[in-house]
Amino acid sequence: MSSKIYFVHCIDTEGPLYESLDAKFQLLKEVFNIDGLPVSWDNFAKLQAGKLDIGGKEREVAEFFNSQRVNLNRTWTEVEAMLDRITAPEFRNSRPDSNGNGWVYNWFCLDHINYQYNPRRRDIGFHNVFDFYADYLQRTEGYGDALHWHFHPMSTYSDAHRCATHYFRSPEIFEILCRKIIERNWFPSTYRAGFNLERPDSHWFLEQWIPFDISNSSQEDNTLLENSLDLRNGRAGDWRRALKEWSIYHPDHDDYQRPGNCRRWIGRALHLLNRLYSLTENEVVRAFEQAAAGKPALVGLCSHDFRDMGAEVEYVRDLIDKVSPSYPGVTYEFAEARHAFRQVIGSESDAAPALDFDLTFNPADDNDHASIDVTLKQGSVFGPQPFLAIETKSRRFIHDNFDFTDFGTRWSYAFYGDTLPIDDVARIGVAANDKFGNTCIRHLDFT
């Protein structure tokens, strides 16, 4: 009855991160409500060692400030040095999977844009993180690594080190995707939510375009979660009601944490060497037990590229080496995320024709305005419509809705007073996925 386990290393790919001593003590206040300590490296060292009296929270604070968490990659040079180590064949292949293949990295790339305050020295700009990793993937071609999508909703005061819960309080999400389609010929099929955070607005947004979502961070014991000021009562990444097994599910329309009849698949990912939402030996045992019972397991492993991922990879491989001998019939694979979802969905994904559609321009005439048509040629579009991206001649990037000419097979968009004049259009991009993550992108250029 044995099935396979797919270990999917999901990296929240955000580039370098700087954290000052003042920032560390600010976190102490925000997370543990501990304030008034003199800010000094001596006191910070004592906090790390658990040797400063802080009202019984010594052990928890020491774990929070452990070396894995606070020793950050502060520059692109440091990020690249880490990548050179962990993507080298001798590291990647030192402990292969059941197929004899090495470790696979999934880079869920974030764009830092439109921030007004940047104390952690984020790399601000469209495509900056994406382009770095797209270039790096060319150096590691052949190992199965891939680019995916990560997003942080804009914080209230446009602070680059904070993350809100509302996706549509500002237009960044639409401009990011418009630019990815038009400027990089890329559109995501697989997503990880920033800060593990989804709400109804993001849930319904993803339902329109993104078939695979690996953001579920549910865990059995939420005691520590409820004792954390920054996370209790579901105020950040709330997955308390979601599936605790290593399975994927379609969410409910009103509650993304419950199985239902929506389109996209949600998978589960736990963090590595982290204070919360952490992967443990018991979780790896549960994955092997699930596979031994004949049900495939998709095990998401969450990291950040500004930390030492080498230690985190070794931690997972140690757990696998410890647990796997007890389940000799279970095989496991280090997998790219979209591939893993497809494999768990099953044979239907292998037989589906790849998505394809035409994008055509219709000039204005005496009977109608100028317009574009999107006509389905093969497969079917995930969600009700493709994603429409328009670049104006003044380099604004606009997303808009299509008109539904024939539902599910043909969409149109007219250029007139209620939309925008065709004379102001520089480029158009249209992108869509099918339900198996096959992506189709088409362009028109008016320059």
N, C-alpha and C positions, 0 to 999 in steps of 0.2 A: 503493500500500500504506500510505500514511501514516496514522497514528492521532493521537490527541491526548495532550497532557501536561496533567495537573492539578496545579497548584502549590497546595499546601495549607499555609497558614501556621498552625502549631500553637503556641500560646502556653501554656507552663506558667504558669498564672495564679495567682499566690501573694500578690499585694498588695505593699505597701511592704517594703523590706528595708534595715536599718541595719547598717553594718559599721564597727566602731571600728578605730583604728590597731592596738591590741593584737590584734584579730581577724585583721588582715592578716598580722601576723607569726606568728600561730598557724598560719595557712594555709601560710605559708612552711615551717614545720616539718613539717606534716602531709603536704604534697604533695611537697616537695623534700628533706626531712630536713636542712634548714638551721636551726641553732639557735645562740643565743648572741650574735646581733647586737643592739646597743643599739636599743631601740624608740624611734624618733624620726621625725618627718616628714622631716627632712633625709635620713636613711638610706633612707626609703621612696622619696623622690624619686630618689635615686641608683640604687636597685633598678629603678625604672621606666625610667631612662635607660640601664641596663646599665653603670653606672660604679662599681659596687662589686664588689670581688673576692670571688666566692663559688664558687671552685673550678671554673670552666669552665661554670657554669650561668647565666651572665649573660644571654645572649640569651633562653633559655627562660623565666627568671623575669621579664624585662622584658615578654615577650609575655603571660605570665600576668597581670601587673598593668597591662595596657594600659588606657587611659582608658575604652574601651568596657566593660570588665569591672568597673572599680572605681567609676565614676561612677554611683551608684545612685539610683533613686527612693526616697527614705527615708520619705516620708509619702504619704497618700492625695492630698493637694493636688498633690504633684509627679507622682504617677501620672496624675491627672486632666488636668493640664496637658499631659503627653505625649500622652494619648489625644485631647485636643482638637486637637492638631497632626496626628496621624497618621490620624485618622478624618475630617478635614475633606475635603470634596469636591476641593479643589484639590490636596491631596496624594494622596488615594486614586486620583484619576482622571488624574494627570499623565502616566502611561504605562500605558494600558489594555491588556488582554489581546486575543487575536485576535477576541473577540466585541465589543470596544469597552467592556468593563466594567472597573471599577476593582478595587483590592485588596480582599481578603476576609480577615477575622480570625476565627480559631477559638479561643475562650477555654476552655481546659481548666482548670476551677476547682478549687482545693484548699481544704479546710477545715482550719484549724489548731485542734486541740482537745486538751485534757487534757495539755498540756505543763507541766512543772514549772520549766523553765529556759528563758528566752527572751531571750538576749543580742542577737539581731538584731531585736528589737522587732516580731516577727510580730503580725499582727492575729488574736488568739485568739478563737474563738467559732464556733459553728455558723452557716453560711450567710453569714458576714460578707463574704467575697470574692465568693461567688456572687451575693448580693443587690446588691452594688455594680455588678457587670457586667450583671446582669439589668436593672437600672435604666438603665445606660448604653446597653444595646442598644435600649431604647425611643427613645433620641435618634438612633440611627444606623439606624433601621428602613429597610428597602428596599435595603440594600447586601449582604445575604446573610450577615452575621456570625452566629455561633451559639455557644451554650454547650455545653460537653462536660465530661468528668470527668477529674480528676487526683488521685492519692493518694500520700501518703508513709507507709510503715509506721512505726509508733512506734519510736523509738530506745530503746536499752537503759535509759538514765537519764532518759527523757522530755525530751530536749533538743530544742527547736523547730528548731534549725539543723542537725540531723543526721537521717539516714534509715537505717533498718535494712533487712534483706532479708526478714524474716518478716512476712507479712500478718496472721497470726492469733495473735500473742503477746498481743494486747489487742483489745478489741471495737470499736475506733473505726470500722473499715470498715463494720460492720453498722449501727451507730447512724447514721453519716453517710447511708447509703442509706435507712434507715428514715425519717429525718427529711426527706430530700429528697422521698420519696413522700408522706408524710402532711402535712408542713408547707408544701411548695412545689409539690405535684402535678407532680413532675419525676422522671424516671428516665433514666440515660444509655444511649445506644446506642454511643457512641464514646469511647475511653479512651486516655490516655497515661500510662505508668508513671512514677512519681517517680524521678528519678535514672536514667532509662532502664532501670529495674531490674525484672526478672522472675525468678521461681524456680518450681519445680514447684507450690508452694501457690497462688501468684497465677495461674499458668497455668491450673490446674484451676478456680479461682474464676471467672475470666473466661469459661471455657468454658461455665459454667452460664447466664450472663445477658447478656454483652456481645459483640455480633457483630463490632464493628470495633475494632481495636487498632493504633495507629500509634506503636509503641514501638521497633521495630527500628532500631538505630543502627549497623549493621555498616559497616565501612570496609575498604578494600583493604589499607592499611598500618597495622599495629598496633604499630609500633615505639615510638612515643611513648606509646601506651597501656601497653605492658609496662614502660616506664621510669618510670611514675608510681606512687609508693607507694600512692596512694589507689585505684588502678584495676587494677594488674597482677594477673595470674592470675585474672581474672574476678571480683575481689572486690567490684565494684559493678555497673555496667551492662554485663553480658556478652552481646554479640551476635556474637562472633567467628566462629561457625559459620553464621550466618544468611545469607540471600540478599544479594548485593551489588548486584543490579540493582534498578531502580525498579519492582518488581512486588509484588503482594500474594500471600499464600499461606496455606493452611490448615496449622497446625502439627501436628507429630507428638505423640502422647499423652505420651511420655516426654521429649521434647526439643522445647521450644517454638521452638528455633532452626532446626529442620529441617522441610521440608514433610512433611505427613502427612495423616491422615484426621480431624482434629478439626474442630469446627464453625466457629470464628471465623476471620476474615481478619486477617492481620497485615500492616501496611504499614511502610515505611521512612521515617524522618525524620532529617535531619542538622541540626546546630546552625549558627547564623549568627554569624560573627565570634567563634568560640570556639576554645579551645586544642585540644580533642579532638572527635571525631565531627563534623567541620566540613564544611560544604558548600563545594566548590571549583569552579573553572571546569570542570575535567575531569568532575566529577559532573554538571554541567548538560549538557555535551557528550554524556555517556552517555545522559541522558534523551532528548535530541533524536535520537540515533542509534536508540534503542529505538523511539521513535514513528515514525521514518522507515522502520523495518523492519516497521511494521504492528502493533506491540504497544503498547497504551496504557501510559502511565507515570504513576504517582502519586508525586509528589515532595513529601515532607514537609519543611517548613522550621521548625525549632524555635527559639523565643525564650523569654525570661522578661519578664514585664511590669514587673519592677523595674529593667530596663535600657532604654536608649534604643533603642526598636524602629524609630524612623524611619531611623537609620543602617543598620539591618539590612535593612529593606525596600529601601532604595536600593541596597544591595550586591547583592541578588538581581536587582533590575531592571537593574542595570548588566551583570550576567552574562548575563541573557536578551538584552539588546540586543546584546551582543558575539557571542553564539553563534547566535542565531536566524537571522540573514541567510544563514548557510550551509545552512539547511534550510528553503527557501521553501515546501515542501509540508506542513510540520508546523504545526499550530495548537496554541495553549496557552490554558488557562483558569485564572484565579485562583478557587479553589473552596472551598466549605464541605466539611468533611471527610466527613460522611455521604454527601453527594451524590457526591463523588469516588469513594468506595468503590463506590457503586451503579453509577456509570457504567463503572468498570473491570470490575465483575462482568458487566455486559452486560444484554441486553434482558429477561432473566428477571425482573429486579427491577421493571421497568416493568409487567409483566403480573400481578404477584402482588397478590392482594387484601390490603388493610390488615388488620392484626391486630385482632381484636375478641373480647372475652369478657364474660360476665356474672359478677357477684359477688352471691351471695344469702346471706341469714342464715336459719338454721333454728333456731327456739327449742327449748329442751329440752321433752321430753314424757315420758310414762311409758315409752317404748321406747328413748330415746336422749338423749345429752347435747346441749347447744346446739352448733351447728357452722356453718361457712360452706362454701359450694360455689363453685368457679370452673369455669365451663362455657364451653368454646371455642365461639364463634359463627362465626368467619371467620378464615381464614389458619391459621398454625401457630406455636407458641411456640418461640423459640430456646432450646435446652437442655431439660433434663428437666422443669423446673417453673417457674412464675412465682416472683417474689420476694415473700414475705409479710412485711409490716411491721405491728407491733401497738404502739399506744401505750396504756399503762396509765393508770389514773386518778391515779396518783402520778407521772406523766410519765416513766416508764421507756419506752424504745423497744427493742422486742424483735423479732428476726428468728427465724423457725422454719421447719421443713420442712413441706410438705404431705404428706398421705396421697394415694397414687395410686389414685384410684377407677377411672378408665379411662385407661390410659397415653396421654398426649399430648392428651387431649381434656377430661378432667375431674379436678379435684383437690379435696380436702376437708381441713378442719382442725376437730377437735373440742376443745371447752373443758371440761376436767375436771381431776382431781387431778394427772395427769402432764404437763399443759400449764399452763394457768392458768384460774381461774374467769371465766366471762363477766361476772360482776358487777364485775370489776376492769378491764374493757376500756373504754377511752374511744373510740378510733378504730382502724380497720383500713384499711390500704392494700395493694393488690395491683398489681404492675407486671410487665410483660414486654415484650420486644422480639420481633419475628420476625427471620429471618436477614438481612433487608434493612434493619434498623434502624427499622422502623415500631414505634412504642411505644404500648402501651395501659395505662392506669392506671384503677383503679376504687377507690371508697372506701365505707366504712360508718361512720356516726357514731352512737355510743351515748351522747353527752353530753346 
